Amino acid sequence: MASLIAVILVFMAMALVAVMLFQGLSGKVELLSVRNFFLLGFIVFQLISGALGITGPQTRDFGLVGMPGTAILYFFMVTIFLGLFFLAYSRGWFVHWLAYRVPVGNAEPAAASMLTLAFVFLGVGLFFRVVLIQLPVVAPAFFMMGSGLLAVAAGTAAWVWAGRMFNPVIAIMTFGVTALALAGVLHTDFGRRAILGVVGCFGWGAYHGYWKHLGPRAVLVRLGGAGFAALVLIAAFTAARDSSNRDRSLGQSVSAVRGANVKEGIYLLLSGQDAGRNSMWLIENYPSRYPYDTLHTGRYFLTLGVPREFYENKPEALGRTAVAQANADRKRASNYSIGPGIIGHIASDNPLLALPIYAIFGGLLIGFLDRLIVLYPTNPFVVLPVGTTLGQFVGLARGETGLFLFQAVLGISAVWVLMYLCAKVMSMLGWRMQTADEEGGGWDHHAEHGSEVGPYDDDQYGDDLLYEDQAVATNYGSSAW
């Protein structure tokens, strides 16, 4: 029976991929949407990893003893979570109404203005990540904001380059900005999510800046090429990681990546890092051995920004608590932790409450972000900040979910404000942002590419708000803000 559940989980993963491709190519949901990045993480860290956890050896750290009952319960929790998530995402309820009221404009900045801002974002991001992170107390905030600005610099340049791929000047500037942004996030950093932030925002900017207006074949070819290059880069970094050397220099990191086993890295990426097995271990041990820590993930998210010296009972990360509970840290480094998986978080947080709350909240939050992209598709000040934390959305399914959600929400908000402030400061210094129409570089997506690129099928959102006067969403002035 357990093996059958493993097979079903694999088929569920294949079905989700098919849904993403079908809806993306038919225009119902963007191929590169926040939802699809979250589902990509869910496929890897809960479905594929879950199947491997069921069929793999059971006598190891976080070994499972309750098969096939654990596998059946895991399958039901996964199915209910996905059902509620899709329901909340598609219906939208209050958040789709809220997206209409976000006070931003709908203008498309000119290419020259976008490239100027890309270099500004790059410079400020490097200053944050190299200089200001030396300051005590506030260093983590500048670290996060710097990473976001470096990612958005790459995305801004890619937004311009995507429609001018064979212009050598723009190509050189774009890949120069991206290379420096990658170097910036590798400076004093060990995690892969910062790299995925830059690489992901590059693809995000290229797709939303131009590629999505092409036909399905052209979109798939471009995304396939860019995705393969990103996979090789992140896989090489994964294979080169060494938990005993988190402070290696930029040069050491580059040397390690150059000599990495990419094939091994791809396996490590796609195997899900045992998140599925860890989730099932938590299902087996809560509440039979350990009492529920009701809505721990939500409380961890809400209190993460509070220094521990001001909150003595601040929640601990489940990924570390579980290591101690399983006695899996006896031969591990002191900072060893696991990815509990979002289903594992639910299992320890009391699933009767956590399962519906987390699934519905996740669907609404991600639906809000994707709705903003649909409403303001030509405004990079709206679209690009969302693409700076894609690695965090992929990691939500792996856990520590509260941490990744905190970094995603705060990162998007911070980059949104910083992009605005950078543009305002430039304006105060005498710089003027041109629109694409003023530059003569604007283009009509539908006229150029024909009816194959139709408007989004708003029926997916299932409410009457989508048929309201579009002036509510767009008439906030002619500028990009």
Secondary structure as GFF3:
##gff-version 3
##sequence-region A 1 481
A	DSSP	alpha_helix	2	26	.	.	.	ID=ss1
A	DSSP	alpha_helix	34	42	.	.	.	ID=ss2
A	DSSP	pi_helix	43	48	.	.	.	ID=ss3
A	DSSP	alpha_helix	49	55	.	.	.	ID=ss4
A	DSSP	alpha_helix	69	91	.	.	.	ID=ss5
A	DSSP	alpha_helix	94	100	.	.	.	ID=ss6
A	DSSP	alpha_helix	111	126	.	.	.	ID=ss7
A	DSSP	pi_helix	127	131	.	.	.	ID=ss8
A	DSSP	three_ten_helix	132	134	.	.	.	ID=ss9
A	DSSP	alpha_helix	139	161	.	.	.	ID=ss10
A	DSSP	alpha_helix	168	186	.	.	.	ID=ss11
A	DSSP	alpha_helix	193	209	.	.	.	ID=ss12
A	DSSP	three_ten_helix	211	213	.	.	.	ID=ss13
A	DSSP	alpha_helix	216	240	.	.	.	ID=ss14
A	DSSP	alpha_helix	250	258	.	.	.	ID=ss15
A	DSSP	alpha_helix	262	270	.	.	.	ID=ss16
A	DSSP	three_ten_helix	272	274	.	.	.	ID=ss17
A	DSSP	alpha_helix	275	285	.	.	.	ID=ss18
A	DSSP	alpha_helix	296	303	.	.	.	ID=ss19
A	DSSP	three_ten_helix	308	310	.	.	.	ID=ss20
A	DSSP	alpha_helix	318	325	.	.	.	ID=ss21
A	DSSP	alpha_helix	342	348	.	.	.	ID=ss22
A	DSSP	alpha_helix	351	375	.	.	.	ID=ss23
A	DSSP	alpha_helix	380	386	.	.	.	ID=ss24
A	DSSP	three_ten_helix	387	389	.	.	.	ID=ss25
A	DSSP	alpha_helix	390	395	.	.	.	ID=ss26
A	DSSP	alpha_helix	401	428	.	.	.	ID=ss27
A	DSSP	alpha_helix	436	439	.	.	.	ID=ss28
A	DSSP	alpha_helix	445	449	.	.	.	ID=ss29
A	DSSP	three_ten_helix	450	452	.	.	.	ID=ss30
A	DSSP	three_ten_helix	458	461	.	.	.	ID=ss31
A	DSSP	three_ten_helix	464	467	.	.	.	ID=ss32
A	DSSP	alpha_helix	471	474	.	.	.	ID=ss33
###
